[in-house]
Amino acid sequence: MRSPSRSFALAALASISLALASLPDAVAKPKTSESDSGPAKSAKAGDSKTDKDKDKSKSKKKGPLSFGSPNRGHLEGGIRLKGSGHVKVRGGARAWGLPSLTKLIHRVADRVASRHGGSVLLVGDLSAKNGGTLDGHHSHQSGRDADIGFYVANSRGKPVSVSKFIAFDSEGRSKNGPDWARFDDAGNWMLVEELLKDEKAPVRYVFVANHLRARLLKYAASKKVPKDLYDRAAAAMLSPDGVDVHDDHFHVRIACPESMRAECVEESGAREGKPDAAAADDPY
């Protein structure tokens, strides 16, 4: 026989159980912890916002960027070179580059024209709009390269504007253009000088045929240019092996801008068929 107190306790427990069963699930059943079934809806909303913030922090830099090396890279946010009174863009040219490069071209053309009246700079390929491989070139992939035609003079030594690149021999005579066309020693040396003196977009290389390099250095020596400028020109003007001879244009390359050092690779990688170790001696 059960005691009255025990019967009373059992009856009380039964009443509590019935009361709990009749309550809504939200009250009767505690929420499952995040570790068991994931965060609640309110927590998910908060996490979604956090993810967006993380995405923002990991997004690419804004503005123009030169990625990779001149022969293994691409361009973002480049601008197209436009003609002016002292700059002519050759028809069909792929003329996209870093703003620092396009502005450099206009600056040096204006400076040469102010010193050498009647000079007009003819510019060919820079890079494709988004960089990358460019037909007819080993480099020109990252927005830092530009093909710049030589200044041309007539038989009387006066500057002449032309619409195509003209190749010259060691005597400064045209190889593929009009008989009267001459390599404008004064104008072309001024161009090299202004390129090397520009502080806003430091020039790393000026690729040009060896016989024209020698001609320009001879002209500079005859004008008694400062030794440091002569030495800089001698170091910057190069003619890489196994590529375009560069006897009808300068190939100018600017250095990686300081703001892009994390993404921009200064030197070219080794060209196909050459070991990587050779790249240091073959900047093209």
ZITA-V300376 format. One record per helix or strand of 3 or more residues. SS is the DSSP state (alpha for helix, beta for strand). FROM is the first residue (numbers start at 1). TO is the last residue. If there is no record, write none. Layout:
ss=SS from=FROM to=TO
ss=SS from=FROM to=TO
//
This chain:
ss=alpha from=4 to=22
ss=alpha from=25 to=28
ss=alpha from=34 to=37
ss=alpha from=41 to=58
ss=beta from=65 to=69
ss=beta from=72 to=76
ss=beta from=87 to=89
ss=alpha from=99 to=115
ss=beta from=121 to=123
ss=beta from=145 to=149
ss=alpha from=185 to=197
ss=beta from=203 to=207
ss=alpha from=210 to=222
ss=alpha from=227 to=236
ss=beta from=249 to=254
ss=alpha from=258 to=260
ss=alpha from=276 to=281
//
